[in-house]
Amino acid sequence: MNAYALTDVGRERSMNQDFFFYTLEPVGNLPNLFVVADGMGGHKAGDLASRYTIETLLELIRDSSFEDPVTIISHAIRTVNGKLLEKAAESPDYAGMGTTLVVATIDGQTLRVANVGDSRLYVISDDITQVTRDHSLVEEMVSIGEIDRQEARHHANKNIITKAIGGSKEVEPDVFAVDLFPGDKILLCTDGLTNMVEDARIRRVVRDTDNIEDACRILIDLANDAGGRDNITAMLVSV
């Protein structure tokens, strides 16, 4: 197994509010850990929200006495949500700050995933499968048939998320378990990538590029070439 990640400020933002962490080594009772967050908030609040959330999440996972990976991750996410709310109350500059969060660990041949917000995780082989479900207004519109998937890509409200770390007193992540096969690649990313580059193009890059470091660089470049309207983070894990 191998992993690599890159983040980029993009073409239109002055600050990068994305943050990530990955390790192939155990973290507490987890065998490995992959995390991406996309912060939101004025001034430096979004940058603080994503960084604080991931750093605190790591501490919670390291100290967890649970053994089941889903329980470890879900409990840590619920706890870090409350801690971010406490942090936001420390200063008026932090009011309303929050972050998306996608967390994954690979346990044997099983990928376990949890997400809050619209940062995504894909499994890519000959096809590309979005494992996570966006917590966004546009995704809700798609689910009830109000708009189709293509309209969703260009909808004016596509950046409005309905769930975030720090967004409410309690948060419950969506959790998923996926069987992995040799040759699979896992992509964790923020919407700075997925809003700029279509899934089919992402699949081709990841499938046709042997080196995951090169693939991350190409994905970042494609998002910037398409406008780079947001911060861009791409993390690839090869199984």
Buried (B, 14 or more C-beta within 10 A) or exposed (E): EEBBBBBBBBBEBEEBBBBBBBEEEEBBBBBBBBBBBBBBBEEBBBBBBBBBBBEBBBBBBBEBEBEEBBEBBBBBBBBBBBBBBEBBEEEEEBEBBBBBBBBBBBBEEEBBBBBBBBBBBBBBBEEBEEBBEBBBBBBEBBEEEEBEEEEBBEBEEBBEBBBBBBBEEEBEBBBBEBEBEEEBBBBBBBBBBBBBBBBEBBBBBBBEBEEBEEBBBBBBBBBBEBEBBBBBBBBBBBB
